[in-house]
Amino acid sequence: MGYRKIFLLGIILFLGLASLSQAEDFSLQYFLSKSSPKRIELSKKEITELFNQLEGVIKQAQKIRTKLIQAIQIGETDVRYQEGKFWMSKLEEDKDSIETANQQIKLLRERSTHLLASIKLYKSLKDLSSNFNAYNNMPSFSALVGDLAPEMELWVDIVFYKLHLLPLAHAKDTETKVPQKEKKPASKEKKPPSNEKKPASKEKKP
């Protein structure tokens, strides 16, 4: 009987840990499930995990960027010289976007309510997402890009914009609105005494 109790206790503990790990699985699906029509405020832990996930997406983008550059330079892709120069310029843009995004994430880890840093991060991720969608539409590049392009678009436009940037902008807008002061009732001011002398009344003669 003692062994059976220990065995059952072990199963319960295992299931409890499993459910806990599932609850804290901050994947793309987790954040997408929160992007409902109703406005949901993320907790501090969820915001931290959101930045962790975005950092992971940026690292993946950096690796794919390196592979694309090597493929173009070595000639592994069916891309002509002029076309290759065009795509290399896009990949240079990605370098700036990645650097800027990492800088803004660093700032937002210190203060998640930093609106300017959030806007810059969104702009950098949006530019990166746009270029990766363009690479994905190229048969020569799509195999290297894989699923990152559509995933990045979801992270940027639905998760980050809807769950972080938009609520933050609304909150800042509310803070900047100065509450209107109540109008005080106009006090009745006493008119200053007139200095004009009234004309003397004529006395009736007897």
Secondary structure, DSSP 8 states (H G I E B T S, - for coil): -HHHHHHHHHHHHHHHHHHHHHHT---HHHHHHH-SSS-----HHHHHHHHHHHHHHHHHHHHHHHHHHHHHHHT-S---HHHHHHHHHHHHHHHHHHHHHHHHHHHHHH-TT-HHHHHHHHHHHHHHHHHHHHHHTSHHHHHHHTTHHHHHHIIIIIIIIIIIIHHHHHHHHHHHS-----------------------------
